[in-house]
Amino acid sequence: MPLRTWSFFPPAVLTFFLLFAAPVLFAQQEPPPIEAEEWFDFEATPYSPGDMAFTIKLGVIFPTVFWGDLYDDPQYGQRHNLSLGGTGSLVFDRFLTPNIFFGGQISGTFAPTLARESMLFMVPFGVRLGYQFVFQRFEVPISLMAGMANQMIGDASYFGPILKPGASLFWRFNPDWSFGLNAVWWFVPQFPSERPAVYGNFMTVTLSFRYHF
């Protein structure tokens, strides 16, 4: 009888192991599941000194307020005769601190006259200084550009100063790219010797594509 009982003991143990113990052991050895990283789980890291950004801007330009002695002279009329135009810019920025940046910008713009008889062309360029606020994926840079602008309309041309204060709102798509909307005011004074001074003002609204490196 003892021999008969012992002969059936190993199969009973093996059966118990397969039914109960083995699943527990294999379950303990199975690696934990890896959760897929969601594309929107992006934590913006602060900028470091030396970080750079290259931006392309494309949009429209609105002639706004013009004033000066020119508009008090009946010989030249009382208002500008420009209509909605287009504009584009190339911008390079380098961060001096996590929030302060310094860079350069060159732009090109055109605006036809109301009668479509002529076209105003401007090519401003200069340096800019700004401060950027960062809220997770959103970045809000505020900047001021100071430089010069070559201006041409018909047979007339002028080369003079320009100031461009502006602000942007960017959304950081990934560590390399961000996309945004910009609003910039252009202050374009003219002091020609052959006619009275005039102070032109324009407003640009553009879309931006910014590459970080």
ZADO-1210 file (C-alpha; in nm, 4 decimals, padded with zeros to 6 digits):
<atoms>
<atom x="00.0000" y="00.0000" z="00.0000" code="MET" pos="1"/>
<atom x="00.2722" y="00.2563" z="00.0748" code="PRO" pos="2"/>
<atom x="00.4417" y="00.1757" z="-00.2540" code="LEU" pos="3"/>
<atom x="00.1167" y="00.2257" z="-00.4435" code="ARG" pos="4"/>
<atom x="00.0547" y="00.5601" z="-00.2757" code="THR" pos="5"/>
<atom x="00.4104" y="00.6798" z="-00.3492" code="TRP" pos="6"/>
<atom x="00.3805" y="00.5805" z="-00.7159" code="SER" pos="7"/>
<atom x="00.0930" y="00.8244" z="-00.7633" code="PHE" pos="8"/>
<atom x="00.2532" y="01.1131" z="-00.5660" code="PHE" pos="9"/>
<atom x="00.4753" y="01.2648" z="-00.8414" code="PRO" pos="10"/>
<atom x="00.1903" y="01.2885" z="-01.0959" code="PRO" pos="11"/>
<atom x="-00.0296" y="01.4555" z="-00.8354" code="ALA" pos="12"/>
<atom x="00.2391" y="01.7123" z="-00.7550" code="VAL" pos="13"/>
<atom x="00.2988" y="01.7807" z="-01.1244" code="LEU" pos="14"/>
<atom x="-00.0720" y="01.8258" z="-01.1846" code="THR" pos="15"/>
<atom x="-00.0986" y="02.0695" z="-00.8925" code="PHE" pos="16"/>
<atom x="00.1999" y="02.2678" z="-01.0242" code="PHE" pos="17"/>
<atom x="00.0543" y="02.2959" z="-01.3742" code="LEU" pos="18"/>
<atom x="-00.2907" y="02.3951" z="-01.2510" code="LEU" pos="19"/>
<atom x="-00.2022" y="02.6349" z="-00.9714" code="PHE" pos="20"/>
<atom x="00.1659" y="02.7097" z="-00.9190" code="ALA" pos="21"/>
<atom x="00.2857" y="02.7531" z="-01.2761" code="ALA" pos="22"/>
<atom x="00.0432" y="03.0365" z="-01.3694" code="PRO" pos="23"/>
<atom x="00.1446" y="03.2257" z="-01.0556" code="VAL" pos="24"/>
<atom x="00.5162" y="03.1934" z="-01.1323" code="LEU" pos="25"/>
<atom x="00.4798" y="03.2891" z="-01.4970" code="PHE" pos="26"/>
<atom x="00.2625" y="03.5845" z="-01.4008" code="ALA" pos="27"/>
<atom x="00.5356" y="03.7101" z="-01.1670" code="GLN" pos="28"/>
<atom x="00.7995" y="03.6818" z="-01.4400" code="GLN" pos="29"/>
<atom x="00.5910" y="03.8605" z="-01.7039" code="GLU" pos="30"/>
<atom x="00.7213" y="04.2177" z="-01.7522" code="PRO" pos="31"/>
<atom x="00.4864" y="04.5022" z="-01.6646" code="PRO" pos="32"/>
<atom x="00.2977" y="04.6488" z="-01.9593" code="PRO" pos="33"/>
<atom x="00.4557" y="04.9553" z="-02.1201" code="ILE" pos="34"/>
<atom x="00.2135" y="05.2405" z="-02.1546" code="GLU" pos="35"/>
<atom x="00.2307" y="05.4252" z="-02.4832" code="ALA" pos="36"/>
<atom x="00.3403" y="05.7855" z="-02.4409" code="GLU" pos="37"/>
<atom x="00.0701" y="06.0238" z="-02.5513" code="GLU" pos="38"/>
<atom x="00.1882" y="06.2836" z="-02.8016" code="TRP" pos="39"/>
<atom x="00.0295" y="06.5632" z="-02.6010" code="PHE" pos="40"/>
<atom x="00.2079" y="06.4685" z="-02.2749" code="ASP" pos="41"/>
<atom x="00.4850" y="06.7196" z="-02.3464" code="PHE" pos="42"/>
<atom x="00.6490" y="06.9119" z="-02.0650" code="GLU" pos="43"/>
<atom x="00.8187" y="07.2259" z="-02.1923" code="ALA" pos="44"/>
<atom x="01.1669" y="07.2671" z="-02.0537" code="THR" pos="45"/>
<atom x="01.3021" y="07.6136" z="-01.9789" code="PRO" pos="46"/>
<atom x="01.5244" y="07.7683" z="-02.2425" code="TYR" pos="47"/>
<atom x="01.8963" y="07.7771" z="-02.1727" code="SER" pos="48"/>
<atom x="02.1465" y="08.0484" z="-02.2704" code="PRO" pos="49"/>
<atom x="02.2642" y="07.9701" z="-02.6208" code="GLY" pos="50"/>
<atom x="01.9409" y="07.8088" z="-02.7425" code="ASP" pos="51"/>
<atom x="01.8378" y="07.9378" z="-03.0850" code="MET" pos="52"/>
<atom x="01.5230" y="07.9613" z="-03.2950" code="ALA" pos="53"/>
<atom x="01.4611" y="08.0269" z="-03.6636" code="PHE" pos="54"/>
<atom x="01.1156" y="08.1571" z="-03.7624" code="THR" pos="55"/>
<atom x="00.9314" y="08.2017" z="-04.0917" code="ILE" pos="56"/>
<atom x="00.6352" y="08.4433" z="-04.0894" code="LYS" pos="57"/>
<atom x="00.3725" y="08.4888" z="-04.3612" code="LEU" pos="58"/>
<atom x="00.0609" y="08.7041" z="-04.3524" code="GLY" pos="59"/>
<atom x="-00.1052" y="09.0340" z="-04.4346" code="VAL" pos="60"/>
<atom x="-00.0293" y="09.4016" z="-04.3719" code="ILE" pos="61"/>
<atom x="-00.2880" y="09.6720" z="-04.3005" code="PHE" pos="62"/>
<atom x="-00.2110" y="10.0433" z="-04.3555" code="PRO" pos="63"/>
<atom x="-00.3526" y="10.2208" z="-04.0497" code="THR" pos="64"/>
<atom x="-00.2771" y="10.5726" z="-03.9238" code="VAL" pos="65"/>
<atom x="-00.0713" y="10.8269" z="-04.1214" code="PHE" pos="66"/>
<atom x="-00.0004" y="11.1767" z="-03.9955" code="TRP" pos="67"/>
<atom x="00.2397" y="11.4645" z="-04.0441" code="GLY" pos="68"/>
<atom x="00.2742" y="11.7929" z="-04.2315" code="ASP" pos="69"/>
<atom x="00.2147" y="11.6073" z="-04.5570" code="LEU" pos="70"/>
<atom x="-00.1524" y="11.5592" z="-04.4730" code="TYR" pos="71"/>
<atom x="-00.2005" y="11.9281" z="-04.3975" code="ASP" pos="72"/>
<atom x="-00.0746" y="12.0304" z="-04.7410" code="ASP" pos="73"/>
<atom x="-00.3485" y="12.0461" z="-05.0095" code="PRO" pos="74"/>
<atom x="-00.0877" y="11.9577" z="-05.2706" code="GLN" pos="75"/>
<atom x="-00.0532" y="11.6047" z="-05.1304" code="TYR" pos="76"/>
<atom x="-00.4051" y="11.5306" z="-05.0070" code="GLY" pos="77"/>
<atom x="-00.5394" y="11.4370" z="-04.6664" code="GLN" pos="78"/>
<atom x="-00.5035" y="11.0569" z="-04.6428" code="ARG" pos="79"/>
<atom x="-00.2967" y="10.7648" z="-04.7637" code="HIS" pos="80"/>
<atom x="-00.4146" y="10.5689" z="-05.0658" code="ASN" pos="81"/>
<atom x="-00.2859" y="10.2216" z="-04.9729" code="LEU" pos="82"/>
<atom x="-00.4891" y="09.9035" z="-04.9391" code="SER" pos="83"/>
<atom x="-00.4370" y="09.5590" z="-04.7846" code="LEU" pos="84"/>
<atom x="-00.1099" y="09.3889" z="-04.8798" code="GLY" pos="85"/>
<atom x="00.1086" y="09.0883" z="-04.8034" code="GLY" pos="86"/>
<atom x="00.4205" y="09.0389" z="-04.5924" code="THR" pos="87"/>
<atom x="00.6782" y="08.7785" z="-04.4952" code="GLY" pos="88"/>
<atom x="00.9743" y="08.7662" z="-04.2566" code="SER" pos="89"/>
<atom x="01.2760" y="08.5585" z="-04.1647" code="LEU" pos="90"/>
<atom x="01.3770" y="08.5808" z="-03.7969" code="VAL" pos="91"/>
<atom x="01.6744" y="08.4419" z="-03.6076" code="PHE" pos="92"/>
<atom x="01.6838" y="08.4577" z="-03.2253" code="ASP" pos="93"/>
<atom x="01.9375" y="08.3499" z="-02.9665" code="ARG" pos="94"/>
<atom x="01.8437" y="08.3210" z="-02.5994" code="PHE" pos="95"/>
<atom x="02.0654" y="08.5093" z="-02.3555" code="LEU" pos="96"/>
<atom x="01.8721" y="08.3771" z="-02.0530" code="THR" pos="97"/>
<atom x="01.5789" y="08.1338" z="-02.0237" code="PRO" pos="98"/>
<atom x="01.3459" y="08.4254" z="-02.1111" code="ASN" pos="99"/>
<atom x="01.5457" y="08.7041" z="-02.2813" code="ILE" pos="100"/>
<atom x="01.6414" y="08.6708" z="-02.6471" code="PHE" pos="101"/>
<atom x="01.8285" y="08.8805" z="-02.9015" code="PHE" pos="102"/>
<atom x="01.8302" y="08.8398" z="-03.2774" code="GLY" pos="103"/>
<atom x="01.7844" y="08.9783" z="-03.6239" code="GLY" pos="104"/>
<atom x="01.5029" y="09.0036" z="-03.8746" code="GLN" pos="105"/>
<atom x="01.4513" y="09.0805" z="-04.2422" code="ILE" pos="106"/>
<atom x="01.1092" y="09.1317" z="-04.3956" code="SER" pos="107"/>
<atom x="00.9480" y="09.2010" z="-04.7279" code="GLY" pos="108"/>
<atom x="00.6075" y="09.3519" z="-04.7911" code="THR" pos="109"/>
<atom x="00.3894" y="09.4916" z="-05.0669" code="PHE" pos="110"/>
<atom x="00.0705" y="09.6981" z="-05.0597" code="ALA" pos="111"/>
<atom x="-00.1131" y="09.8208" z="-05.3709" code="PRO" pos="112"/>
<atom x="-00.2754" y="10.1605" z="-05.3939" code="THR" pos="113"/>
<atom x="-00.6533" y="10.1806" z="-05.3792" code="LEU" pos="114"/>
<atom x="-00.6753" y="10.2395" z="-05.7525" code="ALA" pos="115"/>
<atom x="-00.4224" y="09.9601" z="-05.8213" code="ARG" pos="116"/>
<atom x="-00.2148" y="10.2128" z="-06.0166" code="GLU" pos="117"/>
<atom x="00.1014" y="10.1568" z="-05.8176" code="SER" pos="118"/>
<atom x="00.2540" y="09.9315" z="-05.5501" code="MET" pos="119"/>
<atom x="00.4395" y="10.0078" z="-05.2293" code="LEU" pos="120"/>
<atom x="00.7358" y="09.7796" z="-05.1553" code="PHE" pos="121"/>
<atom x="00.9241" y="09.7782" z="-04.8266" code="MET" pos="122"/>
<atom x="01.2231" y="09.5699" z="-04.7162" code="VAL" pos="123"/>
<atom x="01.2843" y="09.6324" z="-04.3427" code="PRO" pos="124"/>
<atom x="01.5746" y="09.4742" z="-04.1562" code="PHE" pos="125"/>
<atom x="01.7234" y="09.5191" z="-03.8129" code="GLY" pos="126"/>
<atom x="01.7943" y="09.3746" z="-03.4701" code="VAL" pos="127"/>
<atom x="01.5399" y="09.2852" z="-03.2066" code="ARG" pos="128"/>
<atom x="01.5290" y="09.2258" z="-02.8337" code="LEU" pos="129"/>
<atom x="01.2526" y="09.0443" z="-02.6507" code="GLY" pos="130"/>
<atom x="01.1218" y="08.8600" z="-02.3484" code="TYR" pos="131"/>
<atom x="00.9365" y="08.5283" z="-02.3671" code="GLN" pos="132"/>
<atom x="00.6808" y="08.3891" z="-02.1228" code="PHE" pos="133"/>
<atom x="00.6400" y="08.0082" z="-02.1153" code="VAL" pos="134"/>
<atom x="00.3253" y="07.8294" z="-01.9944" code="PHE" pos="135"/>
<atom x="00.3735" y="07.4554" z="-02.0574" code="GLN" pos="136"/>
<atom x="00.3189" y="07.4206" z="-02.4351" code="ARG" pos="137"/>
<atom x="00.2374" y="07.7880" z="-02.4889" code="PHE" pos="138"/>
<atom x="00.5072" y="08.0515" z="-02.5449" code="GLU" pos="139"/>
<atom x="00.4401" y="08.4269" z="-02.5589" code="VAL" pos="140"/>
<atom x="00.7364" y="08.6324" z="-02.6844" code="PRO" pos="141"/>
<atom x="00.7172" y="09.0136" z="-02.6751" code="ILE" pos="142"/>
<atom x="00.9760" y="09.1962" z="-02.8850" code="SER" pos="143"/>
<atom x="01.0910" y="09.5274" z="-03.0290" code="LEU" pos="144"/>
<atom x="01.2802" y="09.5500" z="-03.3582" code="MET" pos="145"/>
<atom x="01.4781" y="09.8611" z="-03.4552" code="ALA" pos="146"/>
<atom x="01.6296" y="09.8992" z="-03.7975" code="GLY" pos="147"/>
<atom x="01.6064" y="10.0498" z="-04.1416" code="MET" pos="148"/>
<atom x="01.3671" y="10.0027" z="-04.4328" code="ALA" pos="149"/>
<atom x="01.4079" y="10.0480" z="-04.8048" code="ASN" pos="150"/>
<atom x="01.0770" y="10.1829" z="-04.9414" code="GLN" pos="151"/>
<atom x="00.9708" y="10.2091" z="-05.3054" code="MET" pos="152"/>
<atom x="00.6495" y="10.3214" z="-05.4716" code="ILE" pos="153"/>
<atom x="00.6359" y="10.4012" z="-05.8404" code="GLY" pos="154"/>
<atom x="00.9506" y="10.5931" z="-05.9333" code="ASP" pos="155"/>
<atom x="01.0023" y="10.7232" z="-05.5787" code="ALA" pos="156"/>
<atom x="01.2188" y="10.5565" z="-05.3160" code="SER" pos="157"/>
<atom x="01.3227" y="10.6295" z="-04.9584" code="TYR" pos="158"/>
<atom x="01.5569" y="10.4659" z="-04.7069" code="PHE" pos="159"/>
<atom x="01.4804" y="10.5409" z="-04.3443" code="GLY" pos="160"/>
<atom x="01.4291" y="10.4108" z="-03.9906" code="PRO" pos="161"/>
<atom x="01.1629" y="10.1689" z="-03.8712" code="ILE" pos="162"/>
<atom x="01.0406" y="10.0418" z="-03.5312" code="LEU" pos="163"/>
<atom x="00.8414" y="09.7207" z="-03.4941" code="LYS" pos="164"/>
<atom x="00.6944" y="09.6349" z="-03.1507" code="PRO" pos="165"/>
<atom x="00.5031" y="09.3094" z="-03.1482" code="GLY" pos="166"/>
<atom x="00.3791" y="09.0008" z="-02.9656" code="ALA" pos="167"/>
<atom x="00.3259" y="08.6373" z="-03.0589" code="SER" pos="168"/>
<atom x="00.1505" y="08.3292" z="-02.9280" code="LEU" pos="169"/>
<atom x="00.3209" y="07.9968" z="-03.0053" code="PHE" pos="170"/>
<atom x="00.2099" y="07.6409" z="-02.9427" code="TRP" pos="171"/>
<atom x="00.4974" y="07.3949" z="-02.8981" code="ARG" pos="172"/>
<atom x="00.4139" y="07.0960" z="-03.1186" code="PHE" pos="173"/>
<atom x="00.7271" y="06.9007" z="-03.0226" code="ASN" pos="174"/>
<atom x="01.0808" y="06.9798" z="-02.9005" code="PRO" pos="175"/>
<atom x="01.1817" y="07.0959" z="-03.2504" code="ASP" pos="176"/>
<atom x="00.8810" y="07.2827" z="-03.3898" code="TRP" pos="177"/>
<atom x="00.6232" y="07.5342" z="-03.2735" code="SER" pos="178"/>
<atom x="00.3497" y="07.7195" z="-03.4590" code="PHE" pos="179"/>
<atom x="00.2036" y="08.0577" z="-03.3801" code="GLY" pos="180"/>
<atom x="00.0215" y="08.3784" z="-03.4568" code="LEU" pos="181"/>
<atom x="00.1895" y="08.7224" z="-03.4546" code="ASN" pos="182"/>
<atom x="00.0666" y="09.0815" z="-03.4347" code="ALA" pos="183"/>
<atom x="00.3256" y="09.3526" z="-03.5064" code="VAL" pos="184"/>
<atom x="00.2952" y="09.7305" z="-03.5362" code="TRP" pos="185"/>
<atom x="00.5207" y="09.9026" z="-03.7910" code="TRP" pos="186"/>
<atom x="00.6147" y="10.2664" z="-03.7286" code="PHE" pos="187"/>
<atom x="00.7698" y="10.4029" z="-04.0483" code="VAL" pos="188"/>
<atom x="00.8622" y="10.7747" z="-04.0418" code="PRO" pos="189"/>
<atom x="00.9880" y="10.9592" z="-04.3495" code="GLN" pos="190"/>
<atom x="01.1895" y="11.2826" z="-04.3499" code="PHE" pos="191"/>
<atom x="01.2566" y="11.3540" z="-04.7181" code="PRO" pos="192"/>
<atom x="01.4066" y="11.6844" z="-04.8186" code="SER" pos="193"/>
<atom x="01.1764" y="11.7433" z="-05.1157" code="GLU" pos="194"/>
<atom x="00.8434" y="11.7232" z="-04.9292" code="ARG" pos="195"/>
<atom x="00.6965" y="11.7446" z="-04.5768" code="PRO" pos="196"/>
<atom x="00.7634" y="11.4713" z="-04.3209" code="ALA" pos="197"/>
<atom x="00.5127" y="11.1910" z="-04.2774" code="VAL" pos="198"/>
<atom x="00.4703" y="10.9205" z="-04.0137" code="TYR" pos="199"/>
<atom x="00.3258" y="10.5944" z="-04.1459" code="GLY" pos="200"/>
<atom x="00.1847" y="10.3144" z="-03.9350" code="ASN" pos="201"/>
<atom x="00.1042" y="09.9601" z="-04.0422" code="PHE" pos="202"/>
<atom x="-00.0303" y="09.6515" z="-03.8689" code="MET" pos="203"/>
<atom x="00.0776" y="09.3000" z="-03.9689" code="THR" pos="204"/>
<atom x="-00.0926" y="08.9732" z="-03.8742" code="VAL" pos="205"/>
<atom x="00.1077" y="08.6653" z="-03.9647" code="THR" pos="206"/>
<atom x="00.1335" y="08.2913" z="-03.9095" code="LEU" pos="207"/>
<atom x="00.4669" y="08.1544" z="-03.7865" code="SER" pos="208"/>
<atom x="00.6631" y="07.8329" z="-03.8185" code="PHE" pos="209"/>
<atom x="00.9486" y="07.8228" z="-03.5660" code="ARG" pos="210"/>
<atom x="01.2324" y="07.5701" z="-03.5536" code="TYR" pos="211"/>
<atom x="01.4243" y="07.5284" z="-03.2258" code="HIS" pos="212"/>
<atom x="01.7860" y="07.4176" z="-03.2109" code="PHE" pos="213"/>
</atoms>
